[in-house]
Amino acid sequence: MRSTAWLSDILTAATGRRIGVEQITDDAMRTQLHQAGMTESLVEAVIGMSTGLREDFVPEQRRSLRTTTPTTLATWAYDHLRHRLADAS
């Protein structure tokens, strides 16, 4: 599995807050998602996606210019996450 430090670096830069990355078990993630108010089916969908990514899932339809947006994690974080954190302060 590759390092996740780049994720925390991007999110820290975008939000202005130190963001850390911690790997947790699937059961711990289920508990946290339930506590956040997600339904059972949504929790299992998120767990399925994270399990697939962890186990080198290959999608049925390959990514292409038609199916891939140009949005990077950094762009999304600046556009959507940063202002929400500022509003919550």
DOGUVEX-350220 format. One record per residue: x, y, z of N, C-alpha, C in turn; residue in one letter; residue number from 1. Coordinates in steps of 0.02 Angstrom, whole numbers, plus 32768, in hexadecimal, padded with zeros to 4 digits. Layout:
# DOGUVEX-350220
GUDO   nx   ny   nz  cax  cay  caz   cx   cy   cz aa   i
GUDO    X    Y    Z    X    Y    Z    X    Y    Z  a NUM
...
END
This chain:
# DOGUVEX-350220
GUDO   nx   ny   nz  cax  cay  caz   cx   cy   cz aa   i
GUDO 802A 7FC5 8000 8000 8000 8000 802D 803E 8000  m   1
GUDO 801B 8070 7FD7 8044 80AB 7FD4 8037 80D9 800F  r   2
GUDO 8066 8105 801B 8061 8134 8053 8025 8162 8049  s   3
GUDO 8006 8177 8080 7FCE 81A5 807D 7FE1 81EB 8094  t   4
GUDO 8021 81F8 809E 8037 823A 80B5 8023 8271 8084  a   5
GUDO 8021 8263 8044 800E 8296 8013 7FC6 82AE 801E  w   6
GUDO 7F9B 8281 8036 7F56 8295 8045 7F54 82C9 807C  l   7
GUDO 7F77 82BC 80B2 7F76 82EC 80EA 7F96 832E 80D6  s   8
GUDO 7FCA 832B 80AD 7FEA 8369 8095 7FBA 8394 806D  d   9
GUDO 7F95 8375 803F 7F65 8399 8015 7F2E 83B8 8040  i  10
GUDO 7F11 838F 806D 7EDA 83A7 8096 7EF1 83DC 80C9  l  11
GUDO 7F2D 83D5 80E3 7F48 8408 8111 7F51 844A 80ED  t  12
GUDO 7F6C 8449 80B0 7F76 8486 808A 7F34 84A7 8079  a  13
GUDO 7F03 847F 8066 7EC2 849A 8051 7E9A 84B7 808B  a  14
GUDO 7E9E 8498 80C5 7E74 84AC 80FD 7E97 84DC 812E  t  15
GUDO 7ED9 84DD 812C 7EFD 8505 815D 7EFF 84E6 81A2  g  16
GUDO 7EE9 84A8 81A6 7EEA 8482 81E5 7F13 8443 81DB  r  17
GUDO 7F38 842E 820D 7F60 83F2 8207 7F31 83B5 8204  r  18
GUDO 7F35 8391 81CD 7F0C 8355 81C3 7F3A 8319 81C3  i  19
GUDO 7F29 82E8 81EB 7F50 82AA 81ED 7F29 8272 81CC  g  20
GUDO 7F4C 823E 81BA 7F2D 8203 819C 7F3C 81C8 81CA  v  21
GUDO 7F08 81A3 81D9 7F10 8169 8205 7EEB 812E 81E6  e  22
GUDO 7F0D 80F6 81E0 7EEC 80BA 81C6 7EC7 8098 81FF  q  23
GUDO 7E87 8089 81F4 7E5E 8067 8227 7E40 8028 8209  i  24
GUDO 7E27 7FFD 8233 7E08 7FBF 821C 7DC4 7FCE 81FC  t  25
GUDO 7DAC 7F9F 81D5 7D6A 7FA7 81B7 7D34 7FAD 81ED  d  26
GUDO 7D3A 7F87 8223 7D08 7F8B 8258 7D09 7FD0 827A  d  27
GUDO 7D45 7FEB 8284 7D4A 802E 82A2 7D2B 8062 8273  a  28
GUDO 7D36 805A 8231 7D18 8088 8202 7CCC 8082 8202  m  29
GUDO 7CB3 8044 8205 7C6A 803A 8209 7C4D 805F 8244  r  30
GUDO 7C6D 8058 827E 7C55 8079 82BB 7C54 80C4 82B2  t  31
GUDO 7C89 80E1 8297 7C8C 8129 828E 7C59 8142 825C  q  32
GUDO 7C4E 811D 8226 7C1D 8131 81F4 7BD6 812D 8211  l  33
GUDO 7BC8 80FA 8238 7B87 80F5 8259 7B7E 812F 8289  h  34
GUDO 7BB2 8140 82AF 7BAD 8177 82DE 7BA3 81BA 82BB  q  35
GUDO 7BBA 81BE 827C 7BB0 81FC 8255 7B69 81FF 8238  a  36
GUDO 7B42 81CA 8241 7AFC 81CA 822B 7AEE 81A7 81EA  g  37
GUDO 7B1F 8184 81CE 7B13 8161 818F 7AE8 8123 8199  m  38
GUDO 7AC0 8114 8167 7A97 80D7 8169 7AC4 809A 815E  t  39
GUDO 7AAA 8060 8170 7AD0 8022 8168 7AE5 8016 8120  e  40
GUDO 7AB8 8022 80F0 7AC9 8016 80AA 7AFF 8047 8092  s  41
GUDO 7AFC 8085 80A8 7B30 80B5 8095 7B73 80A4 80B4  l  42
GUDO 7B71 808F 80F4 7BAF 807B 8116 7BCF 8041 80EF  v  43
GUDO 7BA8 800F 80DC 7BC4 7FD6 80B8 7BDD 7FE9 8073  e  44
GUDO 7BBE 801A 8053 7BD7 8032 8012 7C1B 8053 801A  a  45
GUDO 7C23 807C 804E 7C63 809D 805A 7C98 806A 806B  v  46
GUDO 7C87 803A 8096 7CB6 8005 80A8 7CCA 7FDD 8069  i  47
GUDO 7C9B 7FCF 803F 7CA9 7FAA 8001 7CDA 7FD0 7FD4  g  48
GUDO 7CD0 8012 7FCF 7CFE 803B 7FA6 7D44 803C 7FC4  m  49
GUDO 7D48 8045 8006 7D8B 8048 8024 7DAE 8005 8021  s  50
GUDO 7D88 7FCF 8029 7DA5 7F8C 8023 7DBF 7F81 7FDC  t  51
GUDO 7D98 7F95 7FAB 7DAD 7F8D 7F66 7DEC 7FB4 7F56  g  52
GUDO 7DF0 7FF1 7F6F 7E2D 8019 7F64 7E69 7FF9 7F86  l  53
GUDO 7E5E 7FE0 7FC1 7E95 7FC1 7FE7 7EAD 7F81 7FC5  r  54
GUDO 7E81 7F5E 7FA4 7E92 7F1E 7F85 7E9D 7F24 7F3A  e  55
GUDO 7EB1 7F60 7F24 7EC1 7F6C 7EDD 7E89 7F5A 7EAD  d  56
GUDO 7E4C 7F6F 7EBF 7E12 7F65 7E95 7E1D 7F84 7E50  f  57
GUDO 7E09 7F62 7E1C 7E0C 7F7C 7DD8 7DC4 7F85 7DC1  v  58
GUDO 7DB0 7FC3 7DB2 7D6B 7FCF 7D9F 7D58 7FAD 7D5D  p  59
GUDO 7D19 7F9E 7D55 7D00 7F7E 7D19 7D0A 7FAB 7CDC  e  60
GUDO 7CFF 7FEC 7CE6 7D09 801C 7CB0 7D48 8045 7CC0  q  61
GUDO 7D77 8042 7C92 7DB6 8066 7C9B 7DAA 80B1 7C9B  r  62
GUDO 7DD4 80D6 7CBD 7DD0 811F 7CBE 7DE6 8139 7C7A  r  63
GUDO 7DC4 816D 7C63 7DD5 818C 7C23 7DC8 81D7 7C28  s  64
GUDO 7DD5 81FB 7BF3 7DC6 8243 7BF2 7D7C 824F 7BFC  l  65
GUDO 7D53 8221 7BE6 7D0A 8229 7BEC 7CF1 821B 7C32  r  66
GUDO 7D14 81EF 7C57 7CFB 81DA 7C98 7D21 81F8 7CD3  t  67
GUDO 7D55 821E 7CC5 7D7E 8239 7CFA 7D78 8285 7CFC  t  68
GUDO 7D6B 82A0 7D36 7D67 82E9 7D3C 7DAE 8304 7D47  t  69
GUDO 7DB9 8342 7D35 7DFC 8360 7D3E 7E07 8377 7D86  p  70
GUDO 7DD6 836E 7DB2 7DDC 8386 7DF7 7E0E 835C 7E1E  t  71
GUDO 7E3D 837E 7E3D 7E6D 835C 7E6A 7E53 835F 7EB1  t  72
GUDO 7E71 8337 7EDD 7E5F 833A 7F24 7E6B 8380 7F3F  l  73
GUDO 7EA1 839F 7F2C 7EB0 83E3 7F44 7E7B 8415 7F2E  a  74
GUDO 7E67 8412 7EEF 7E33 843F 7ED6 7DF2 8434 7EFB  t  75
GUDO 7DDE 83F6 7F04 7DA0 83E7 7F29 7DA5 8401 7F71  w  76
GUDO 7DDD 83F5 7F92 7DE5 840B 7FD8 7DE1 8457 7FDE  a  77
GUDO 7E02 847B 7FB2 7DFF 84C4 7FB3 7DB8 84DD 7FA3  y  78
GUDO 7D97 84BE 7F73 7D55 84D5 7F5D 7D1D 84C2 7F8D  d  79
GUDO 7D21 8488 7FAD 7CE9 846F 7FD4 7CF7 8466 801F  h  80
GUDO 7D32 8452 8031 7D41 8443 8077 7D58 8480 809E  l  81
GUDO 7D82 84A9 8081 7DA0 84E1 80A4 7D6A 8510 80C1  r  82
GUDO 7D3A 8525 8099 7D08 8554 80B1 7CDA 8535 80E6  h  83
GUDO 7CCE 84F4 80E2 7CA5 84D4 8115 7CC8 84D3 8158  r  84
GUDO 7D09 84C8 8158 7D2E 84C9 8197 7D31 8511 81B2  l  85
GUDO 7D38 8542 8186 7D3A 8588 819B 7CF6 859B 81B9  a  86
GUDO 7CBF 8584 8199 7C7C 8595 81B2 7C6E 8574 81F6  d  87
GUDO 7C8D 8539 8201 7C82 8515 8240 7CA9 8532 827B  a  88
GUDO 7CDA 855C 826C 7D04 8579 82A1 7CE0 85AF 82C7  s  89
END
